[in-house]
Amino acid sequence: MASLKALKGRINSVKSTQKITKAMKMVAAAKLRRAQANAEAGRPYATRLSDVVSSLASRITVGPQSPKLIAGTGKDETHLIIVASGDRGLAGAFNTNITKAARAKAEELIAEGKTVYFYLVGRKSKPVLRRVFPDTIIGEHDTSQEKNPSYDTAQVIADDIIDRFNSGRFDVAHLAYAEFKSTLSQVPQVDQLIPVKPADAGEETEGASAAVEYEPDEEAILADLLPKNVAIQIYRAMLENQAGFYGSQMTAMDNATRNAGDMINRLSIQYNRQRQAAITTELVEIISGAEAL
C-alpha cells in the first residue's frame, strides 16, 4: 500500500498532467476552427476539378499523343501509395487509422501480385510502415516545420511524384489521408491519383452531358490540368488532415482531462481513507497508553 506522501505526490502529478491536457484541448479547439474552415473551403474546388478531369478523360480516346497522367504506363504492376499523415501525436487514433488504411491497401495489392512502394507526407506513419514493409519507402516530404499546409508545398510534392511517374518508377499512385467529417469523425480514404480514372457512364457529373466545344482540344487542356489536379488533390488531403488532426486531438485531450479528473478523485478518496486510518490508529495508541498508566 502506498504511503500518504506517495499518494500526495501522485495526486499533484496527475493534477499537473490535467492542466496540460486541458490547455492542449483549448489550443486544439482554437486551431480547429480555422483548419476546418480551410478544409471546407478547399473541398468543393478539389472535388469539382477532379470531376472535370475525369469527365474530360472519359471523352478522349487514349493514344500515343495522350498525356501520360491519363494514359498511364500501359502496365499495372507497380503501385505507389502516398501516405499523408500527421507530424505529431497525442491525437488519439488519427495517425493510426490513416496508416491502417494504407496498410490494408498495400496488403490487398500485394495479394494480387503487385509491387508496392510508399511516399510519405508527414512523419507519424513511417515507423509502422518501415517495420511492416521494409525497404519500400522511396520518398518522403517533411512537413513538421510548417504551421499550416500551403499549396506551394503540395506543388513541390506533386512535381516530385510526377517526375517519378514519368521516369517509370511506378504505374499507379494512390493517396491515403483522412477526410474530416466532424470533431468525432475523420474517415480514412485511399483514392487513385495517377492515372486519372475516367468517369463511368452512370456517374456523369452535373453538366457533363452538355455539348461543349473546347479550344484548344481536350488533350491540350488535360496536359495543363492534370499536373494541377495532382497538386490540388494533395493540397486537399493536407487540409483535411490538419482539420482531422486538431479535431482528434481535441477529443483525445478532453478524454484525457476527464480521465485525470476521475483518477484524482480515486486517489483523493484513497488518500483520505488512509489518512483517517492513520489518525484512528494514533488515537487508539494514545488511549491505550493512557489506560496502561
C-alpha atoms as a printed R data frame, in Angstrom:
    type eleno elety resid chain resno       x       y       z
1   ATOM     1    CA   MET     A     1   0.000   0.000   0.000
2   ATOM     2    CA   ALA     A     2   1.326   3.413  -0.984
3   ATOM     3    CA   SER     A     3   2.270   5.825   1.769
4   ATOM     4    CA   LEU     A     4   0.441   9.101   2.337
5   ATOM     5    CA   LYS     A     5   3.414  11.006   0.956
6   ATOM     6    CA   ALA     A     6   3.472   8.878  -2.206
7   ATOM     7    CA   LEU     A     7  -0.272   9.320  -2.729
8   ATOM     8    CA   LYS     A     8   0.024  13.080  -2.282
9   ATOM     9    CA   GLY     A     9   2.809  13.124  -4.884
10  ATOM    10    CA   ARG     A    10   0.703  11.114  -7.342
11  ATOM    11    CA   ILE     A    11  -2.269  13.442  -6.874
12  ATOM    12    CA   ASN     A    12  -0.122  16.511  -7.560
13  ATOM    13    CA   SER     A    13   1.425  14.814 -10.592
14  ATOM    14    CA   VAL     A    14  -1.985  13.947 -12.093
15  ATOM    15    CA   LYS     A    15  -3.218  17.487 -11.420
16  ATOM    16    CA   SER     A    16  -0.241  18.862 -13.355
17  ATOM    17    CA   THR     A    17  -0.999  16.485 -16.221
18  ATOM    18    CA   GLN     A    18  -4.645  17.548 -16.171
19  ATOM    19    CA   LYS     A    19  -3.649  21.192 -16.538
20  ATOM    20    CA   ILE     A    20  -1.518  20.326 -19.579
21  ATOM    21    CA   THR     A    21  -4.223  18.238 -21.293
22  ATOM    22    CA   LYS     A    22  -6.830  20.933 -20.628
23  ATOM    23    CA   ALA     A    23  -4.570  23.589 -22.149
24  ATOM    24    CA   MET     A    24  -3.858  21.376 -25.190
25  ATOM    25    CA   LYS     A    25  -7.592  20.831 -25.667
26  ATOM    26    CA   MET     A    26  -8.212  24.582 -25.685
27  ATOM    27    CA   VAL     A    27  -5.363  25.200 -28.151
28  ATOM    28    CA   ALA     A    28  -6.609  22.408 -30.459
29  ATOM    29    CA   ALA     A    29 -10.162  23.812 -30.317
30  ATOM    30    CA   ALA     A    30  -8.929  27.282 -31.281
31  ATOM    31    CA   LYS     A    31  -6.852  25.938 -34.186
32  ATOM    32    CA   LEU     A    32  -9.633  23.609 -35.324
33  ATOM    33    CA   ARG     A    33 -11.924  26.467 -36.308
34  ATOM    34    CA   ARG     A    34  -9.510  27.843 -38.912
35  ATOM    35    CA   ALA     A    35  -8.390  24.391 -40.090
36  ATOM    36    CA   GLN     A    36 -11.997  23.266 -40.562
37  ATOM    37    CA   ALA     A    37 -12.850  26.438 -42.469
38  ATOM    38    CA   ASN     A    38  -9.839  25.919 -44.781
39  ATOM    39    CA   ALA     A    39 -10.734  22.269 -45.413
40  ATOM    40    CA   GLU     A    40 -14.362  23.067 -46.164
41  ATOM    41    CA   ALA     A    41 -13.394  25.968 -48.431
42  ATOM    42    CA   GLY     A    42 -10.962  23.865 -50.481
43  ATOM    43    CA   ARG     A    43 -13.150  20.763 -50.732
44  ATOM    44    CA   PRO     A    44 -15.616  21.962 -53.450
45  ATOM    45    CA   TYR     A    45 -12.796  23.202 -55.708
46  ATOM    46    CA   ALA     A    46 -10.814  19.970 -55.408
47  ATOM    47    CA   THR     A    47 -13.903  17.820 -55.923
48  ATOM    48    CA   ARG     A    48 -15.082  19.803 -58.938
49  ATOM    49    CA   LEU     A    49 -11.633  19.785 -60.552
50  ATOM    50    CA   SER     A    50 -11.440  16.025 -60.091
51  ATOM    51    CA   ASP     A    51 -14.885  15.663 -61.707
52  ATOM    52    CA   VAL     A    52 -13.907  17.881 -64.643
53  ATOM    53    CA   VAL     A    53 -10.690  15.986 -65.281
54  ATOM    54    CA   SER     A    54 -12.475  12.621 -65.026
55  ATOM    55    CA   SER     A    55 -15.191  13.839 -67.386
56  ATOM    56    CA   LEU     A    56 -12.633  15.068 -69.912
57  ATOM    57    CA   ALA     A    57 -10.714  11.808 -69.605
58  ATOM    58    CA   SER     A    58 -13.843   9.840 -70.465
59  ATOM    59    CA   ARG     A    59 -14.324  11.873 -73.672
60  ATOM    60    CA   ILE     A    60 -10.962  11.287 -75.311
61  ATOM    61    CA   THR     A    61  -9.522   8.232 -76.994
62  ATOM    62    CA   VAL     A    62  -6.259   7.266 -75.337
63  ATOM    63    CA   GLY     A    63  -3.422   7.178 -77.849
64  ATOM    64    CA   PRO     A    64   0.303   7.845 -78.210
65  ATOM    65    CA   GLN     A    65  -0.278  11.598 -78.003
66  ATOM    66    CA   SER     A    66  -2.422  11.431 -74.872
67  ATOM    67    CA   PRO     A    67  -0.966  12.866 -71.643
68  ATOM    68    CA   LYS     A    68   0.778  10.152 -69.647
69  ATOM    69    CA   LEU     A    69  -1.051  11.133 -66.477
70  ATOM    70    CA   ILE     A    70  -4.252   9.882 -68.087
71  ATOM    71    CA   ALA     A    71  -2.937   7.214 -70.473
72  ATOM    72    CA   GLY     A    72  -0.771   5.603 -67.816
73  ATOM    73    CA   THR     A    73   2.281   3.494 -68.499
74  ATOM    74    CA   GLY     A    74   0.353   0.661 -70.099
75  ATOM    75    CA   LYS     A    75   1.085  -1.535 -67.057
76  ATOM    76    CA   ASP     A    76  -0.437  -2.143 -63.655
77  ATOM    77    CA   GLU     A    77   2.418  -3.824 -61.824
78  ATOM    78    CA   THR     A    78   3.992  -1.213 -59.548
79  ATOM    79    CA   HIS     A    79   1.875   0.890 -57.214
80  ATOM    80    CA   LEU     A    80   2.834   3.898 -55.113
81  ATOM    81    CA   ILE     A    81   0.809   4.769 -52.014
82  ATOM    82    CA   ILE     A    82   1.194   8.387 -50.911
83  ATOM    83    CA   VAL     A    83   0.516   8.356 -47.171
84  ATOM    84    CA   ALA     A    84  -0.418  11.788 -45.833
85  ATOM    85    CA   SER     A    85  -0.303  11.602 -42.035
86  ATOM    86    CA   GLY     A    86   0.456  13.985 -39.187
87  ATOM    87    CA   ASP     A    87   3.810  15.050 -37.796
88  ATOM    88    CA   ARG     A    88   2.728  14.987 -34.152
89  ATOM    89    CA   GLY     A    89   0.990  12.565 -31.832
90  ATOM    90    CA   LEU     A    90  -1.368  12.978 -28.866
91  ATOM    91    CA   ALA     A    91  -4.308  12.839 -31.270
92  ATOM    92    CA   GLY     A    92  -5.927   9.527 -30.432
93  ATOM    93    CA   ALA     A    93  -6.069   7.038 -33.296
94  ATOM    94    CA   PHE     A    94  -5.879   9.680 -36.038
95  ATOM    95    CA   ASN     A    95  -2.468   8.741 -37.470
96  ATOM    96    CA   THR     A    96  -3.005   5.052 -36.732
97  ATOM    97    CA   ASN     A    97  -6.209   4.947 -38.793
98  ATOM    98    CA   ILE     A    98  -4.532   6.517 -41.831
99  ATOM    99    CA   THR     A    99  -1.646   4.053 -41.558
100 ATOM   100    CA   LYS     A   100  -4.077   1.139 -41.221
101 ATOM   101    CA   ALA     A   101  -5.903   2.212 -44.378
102 ATOM   102    CA   ALA     A   102  -2.609   2.430 -46.294
103 ATOM   103    CA   ARG     A   103  -1.521  -0.964 -44.940
104 ATOM   104    CA   ALA     A   104  -4.824  -2.562 -45.947
105 ATOM   105    CA   LYS     A   105  -4.497  -1.195 -49.487
106 ATOM   106    CA   ALA     A   106  -0.880  -2.363 -49.711
107 ATOM   107    CA   GLU     A   107  -1.754  -5.852 -48.486
108 ATOM   108    CA   GLU     A   108  -4.614  -6.043 -50.989
109 ATOM   109    CA   LEU     A   109  -2.304  -5.093 -53.860
110 ATOM   110    CA   ILE     A   110   0.457  -7.456 -52.711
111 ATOM   111    CA   ALA     A   111  -2.088 -10.294 -52.570
112 ATOM   112    CA   GLU     A   112  -2.811  -9.559 -56.244
113 ATOM   113    CA   GLY     A   113   0.890  -9.906 -57.046
114 ATOM   114    CA   LYS     A   114   1.626  -6.182 -57.329
115 ATOM   115    CA   THR     A   115   4.758  -4.380 -56.175
116 ATOM   116    CA   VAL     A   116   4.015  -1.639 -53.630
117 ATOM   117    CA   TYR     A   117   6.072   1.385 -52.581
118 ATOM   118    CA   PHE     A   118   5.298   4.247 -50.220
119 ATOM   119    CA   TYR     A   119   5.798   8.015 -50.390
120 ATOM   120    CA   LEU     A   120   5.337   9.690 -47.011
121 ATOM   121    CA   VAL     A   121   3.952  13.158 -46.356
122 ATOM   122    CA   GLY     A   122   4.299  13.577 -42.600
123 ATOM   123    CA   ARG     A   123   6.303  11.516 -40.124
124 ATOM   124    CA   LYS     A   124   3.900   9.513 -37.974
125 ATOM   125    CA   SER     A   125   3.238   6.662 -40.405
126 ATOM   126    CA   LYS     A   126   6.936   5.984 -41.021
127 ATOM   127    CA   PRO     A   127   7.808   3.728 -38.031
128 ATOM   128    CA   VAL     A   128   4.956   1.292 -38.694
129 ATOM   129    CA   LEU     A   129   5.338   1.136 -42.470
130 ATOM   130    CA   ARG     A   130   9.114   0.769 -42.223
131 ATOM   131    CA   ARG     A   131   8.651  -2.144 -39.817
132 ATOM   132    CA   VAL     A   132   5.845  -3.924 -41.699
133 ATOM   133    CA   PHE     A   133   7.061  -3.201 -45.255
134 ATOM   134    CA   PRO     A   134  10.859  -2.872 -45.056
135 ATOM   135    CA   ASP     A   135  12.711  -1.124 -47.895
136 ATOM   136    CA   THR     A   136   9.506   0.107 -49.566
137 ATOM   137    CA   ILE     A   137   9.651   3.820 -48.650
138 ATOM   138    CA   ILE     A   138  11.071   5.501 -51.742
139 ATOM   139    CA   GLY     A   139  10.317   9.116 -50.880
140 ATOM   140    CA   GLU     A   140   9.364  11.427 -48.030
141 ATOM   141    CA   HIS     A   141   8.475  15.055 -47.509
142 ATOM   142    CA   ASP     A   142   8.934  16.541 -44.040
143 ATOM   143    CA   THR     A   143   6.148  18.973 -43.166
144 ATOM   144    CA   SER     A   144   6.986  19.257 -39.461
145 ATOM   145    CA   GLN     A   145   8.319  22.811 -39.794
146 ATOM   146    CA   GLU     A   146   5.156  24.130 -41.469
147 ATOM   147    CA   LYS     A   147   2.449  25.533 -39.232
148 ATOM   148    CA   ASN     A   148  -0.206  25.343 -41.947
149 ATOM   149    CA   PRO     A   149  -0.420  23.437 -45.240
150 ATOM   150    CA   SER     A   150   0.439  25.505 -48.288
151 ATOM   151    CA   TYR     A   151  -0.254  24.994 -51.968
152 ATOM   152    CA   ASP     A   152   3.439  25.609 -52.722
153 ATOM   153    CA   THR     A   153   4.358  22.597 -50.595
154 ATOM   154    CA   ALA     A   154   1.702  20.484 -52.317
155 ATOM   155    CA   GLN     A   155   3.090  21.596 -55.687
156 ATOM   156    CA   VAL     A   156   6.609  20.527 -54.713
157 ATOM   157    CA   ILE     A   157   5.326  17.110 -53.629
158 ATOM   158    CA   ALA     A   158   3.242  16.760 -56.802
159 ATOM   159    CA   ASP     A   159   6.203  17.669 -59.040
160 ATOM   160    CA   ASP     A   160   8.357  15.066 -57.296
161 ATOM   161    CA   ILE     A   161   5.709  12.366 -57.687
162 ATOM   162    CA   ILE     A   162   5.021  13.243 -61.331
163 ATOM   163    CA   ASP     A   163   8.760  13.142 -62.106
164 ATOM   164    CA   ARG     A   164   8.963   9.671 -60.560
165 ATOM   165    CA   PHE     A   165   5.933   8.586 -62.596
166 ATOM   166    CA   ASN     A   166   7.350   9.942 -65.856
167 ATOM   167    CA   SER     A   167  10.645   8.151 -65.174
168 ATOM   168    CA   GLY     A   168   8.836   4.837 -64.821
169 ATOM   169    CA   ARG     A   169   9.262   4.331 -61.056
170 ATOM   170    CA   PHE     A   170   5.615   3.256 -60.680
171 ATOM   171    CA   ASP     A   171   2.480   2.654 -62.748
172 ATOM   172    CA   VAL     A   172  -0.350   3.697 -60.412
173 ATOM   173    CA   ALA     A   173  -0.417   6.119 -57.473
174 ATOM   174    CA   HIS     A   174  -2.917   6.175 -54.592
175 ATOM   175    CA   LEU     A   175  -3.414   8.902 -51.998
176 ATOM   176    CA   ALA     A   176  -4.178   7.922 -48.383
177 ATOM   177    CA   TYR     A   177  -5.475  10.579 -45.987
178 ATOM   178    CA   ALA     A   178  -8.307  11.215 -43.512
179 ATOM   179    CA   GLU     A   179 -11.365  13.127 -44.688
180 ATOM   180    CA   PHE     A   180 -12.672  15.450 -41.985
181 ATOM   181    CA   LYS     A   181 -16.326  14.806 -41.191
182 ATOM   182    CA   SER     A   182 -16.668  16.212 -37.686
183 ATOM   183    CA   THR     A   183 -14.740  16.598 -34.463
184 ATOM   184    CA   LEU     A   184 -15.531  12.974 -33.639
185 ATOM   185    CA   SER     A   185 -15.220  11.522 -37.134
186 ATOM   186    CA   GLN     A   186 -12.256  11.501 -39.520
187 ATOM   187    CA   VAL     A   187 -12.694   8.872 -42.228
188 ATOM   188    CA   PRO     A   188  -9.555   7.364 -43.837
189 ATOM   189    CA   GLN     A   189  -9.625   7.450 -47.636
190 ATOM   190    CA   VAL     A   190  -7.415   5.799 -50.265
191 ATOM   191    CA   ASP     A   191  -8.102   7.326 -53.704
192 ATOM   192    CA   GLN     A   192  -6.408   6.632 -57.023
193 ATOM   193    CA   LEU     A   193  -4.465   9.723 -58.025
194 ATOM   194    CA   ILE     A   194  -2.442   8.654 -61.083
195 ATOM   195    CA   PRO     A   195  -3.531   7.874 -63.754
196 ATOM   196    CA   VAL     A   196  -6.873   9.684 -63.675
197 ATOM   197    CA   LYS     A   197  -9.853   7.351 -63.606
198 ATOM   198    CA   PRO     A   198 -12.334   8.302 -66.364
199 ATOM   199    CA   ALA     A   199 -15.877   8.970 -65.195
200 ATOM   200    CA   ASP     A   200 -18.188   5.997 -65.648
201 ATOM   201    CA   ALA     A   201 -21.201   6.369 -67.887
202 ATOM   202    CA   GLY     A   202 -23.511   6.128 -64.890
203 ATOM   203    CA   GLU     A   203 -21.505   8.606 -62.833
204 ATOM   204    CA   GLU     A   204 -21.548  11.674 -65.076
205 ATOM   205    CA   THR     A   205 -21.388  14.842 -63.024
206 ATOM   206    CA   GLU     A   206 -23.853  17.688 -63.374
207 ATOM   207    CA   GLY     A   207 -23.405  19.354 -66.716
208 ATOM   208    CA   ALA     A   208 -21.075  16.646 -68.034
209 ATOM   209    CA   SER     A   209 -23.532  15.670 -70.770
210 ATOM   210    CA   ALA     A   210 -23.787  19.233 -72.131
211 ATOM   211    CA   ALA     A   211 -22.429  19.986 -75.600
212 ATOM   212    CA   VAL     A   212 -19.092  21.714 -75.063
213 ATOM   213    CA   GLU     A   213 -16.616  22.939 -77.649
214 ATOM   214    CA   TYR     A   214 -13.031  23.023 -76.364
215 ATOM   215    CA   GLU     A   215 -10.396  25.459 -77.535
216 ATOM   216    CA   PRO     A   216  -7.767  24.104 -77.632
217 ATOM   217    CA   ASP     A   217  -8.815  20.446 -77.740
218 ATOM   218    CA   GLU     A   218  -9.430  18.163 -74.764
219 ATOM   219    CA   GLU     A   219  -5.931  16.645 -74.780
220 ATOM   220    CA   ALA     A   220  -4.246  20.057 -74.681
221 ATOM   221    CA   ILE     A   221  -6.463  21.123 -71.796
222 ATOM   222    CA   LEU     A   222  -5.749  17.899 -69.935
223 ATOM   223    CA   ALA     A   223  -2.000  18.326 -70.395
224 ATOM   224    CA   ASP     A   224  -2.290  21.556 -68.393
225 ATOM   225    CA   LEU     A   225  -4.963  20.482 -65.890
226 ATOM   226    CA   LEU     A   226  -3.633  17.054 -64.923
227 ATOM   227    CA   PRO     A   227  -0.476  18.216 -63.065
228 ATOM   228    CA   LYS     A   228  -2.545  20.902 -61.318
229 ATOM   229    CA   ASN     A   229  -5.090  18.283 -60.324
230 ATOM   230    CA   VAL     A   230  -2.385  16.165 -58.663
231 ATOM   231    CA   ALA     A   231  -1.203  19.173 -56.638
232 ATOM   232    CA   ILE     A   232  -4.749  20.201 -55.729
233 ATOM   233    CA   GLN     A   233  -5.699  16.725 -54.502
234 ATOM   234    CA   ILE     A   234  -2.549  16.528 -52.353
235 ATOM   235    CA   TYR     A   235  -3.265  20.015 -51.005
236 ATOM   236    CA   ARG     A   236  -6.814  18.988 -50.176
237 ATOM   237    CA   ALA     A   237  -5.531  15.895 -48.341
238 ATOM   238    CA   MET     A   238  -3.188  18.086 -46.287
239 ATOM   239    CA   LEU     A   239  -6.027  20.477 -45.382
240 ATOM   240    CA   GLU     A   240  -8.355  17.608 -44.466
241 ATOM   241    CA   ASN     A   241  -5.612  16.049 -42.357
242 ATOM   242    CA   GLN     A   242  -4.934  19.243 -40.448
243 ATOM   243    CA   ALA     A   243  -8.612  19.675 -39.561
244 ATOM   244    CA   GLY     A   244  -8.895  15.997 -38.680
245 ATOM   245    CA   PHE     A   245  -5.763  16.131 -36.529
246 ATOM   246    CA   TYR     A   246  -6.975  19.043 -34.423
247 ATOM   247    CA   GLY     A   247 -10.449  17.515 -34.098
248 ATOM   248    CA   SER     A   248  -8.989  14.198 -32.974
249 ATOM   249    CA   GLN     A   249  -6.518  15.910 -30.642
250 ATOM   250    CA   MET     A   250  -9.252  17.996 -29.049
251 ATOM   251    CA   THR     A   251 -11.312  14.859 -28.402
252 ATOM   252    CA   ALA     A   252  -8.297  12.938 -27.087
253 ATOM   253    CA   MET     A   253  -7.262  15.740 -24.735
254 ATOM   254    CA   ASP     A   254 -10.842  16.130 -23.495
255 ATOM   255    CA   ASN     A   255 -10.935  12.408 -22.679
256 ATOM   256    CA   ALA     A   256  -7.513  12.641 -21.028
257 ATOM   257    CA   THR     A   257  -8.662  15.585 -18.899
258 ATOM   258    CA   ARG     A   258 -11.767  13.673 -17.792
259 ATOM   259    CA   ASN     A   259  -9.722  10.563 -17.007
260 ATOM   260    CA   ALA     A   260  -7.263  12.632 -14.998
261 ATOM   261    CA   GLY     A   261 -10.177  14.082 -13.002
262 ATOM   262    CA   ASP     A   262 -11.503  10.584 -12.293
263 ATOM   263    CA   MET     A   263  -8.042   9.441 -11.206
264 ATOM   264    CA   ILE     A   264  -7.652  12.464  -8.898
265 ATOM   265    CA   ASN     A   265 -10.986  11.615  -7.276
266 ATOM   266    CA   ARG     A   266  -9.998   7.977  -6.722
267 ATOM   267    CA   LEU     A   267  -6.582   8.890  -5.343
268 ATOM   268    CA   SER     A   268  -8.093  11.574  -3.101
269 ATOM   269    CA   ILE     A   269 -10.563   9.046  -1.638
270 ATOM   270    CA   GLN     A   270  -7.733   6.575  -1.074
271 ATOM   271    CA   TYR     A   271  -5.594   9.311   0.496
272 ATOM   272    CA   ASN     A   272  -8.370  10.441   2.843
273 ATOM   273    CA   ARG     A   273  -9.152   6.883   3.907
274 ATOM   274    CA   GLN     A   274  -5.503   6.121   4.679
275 ATOM   275    CA   ARG     A   275  -5.125   9.453   6.462
276 ATOM   276    CA   GLN     A   276  -8.222   8.736   8.551
277 ATOM   277    CA   ALA     A   277  -6.938   5.244   9.294
278 ATOM   278    CA   ALA     A   278  -3.590   6.664  10.410
279 ATOM   279    CA   ILE     A   279  -5.309   9.193  12.703
280 ATOM   280    CA   THR     A   280  -7.528   6.492  14.159
281 ATOM   281    CA   THR     A   281  -4.501   4.279  14.802
282 ATOM   282    CA   GLU     A   282  -2.692   7.114  16.592
283 ATOM   283    CA   LEU     A   283  -5.743   7.836  18.769
284 ATOM   284    CA   VAL     A   284  -6.056   4.187  19.700
285 ATOM   285    CA   GLU     A   285  -2.376   4.079  20.657
286 ATOM   286    CA   ILE     A   286  -2.722   7.232  22.800
287 ATOM   287    CA   ILE     A   287  -5.805   5.910  24.585
288 ATOM   288    CA   SER     A   288  -4.201   2.526  25.137
289 ATOM   289    CA   GLY     A   289  -1.108   4.190  26.589
290 ATOM   290    CA   ALA     A   290  -3.203   6.378  28.899
291 ATOM   291    CA   GLU     A   291  -5.131   3.365  30.177
292 ATOM   292    CA   ALA     A   292  -1.874   1.485  30.801
293 ATOM   293    CA   LEU     A   293  -0.752   4.281  33.097
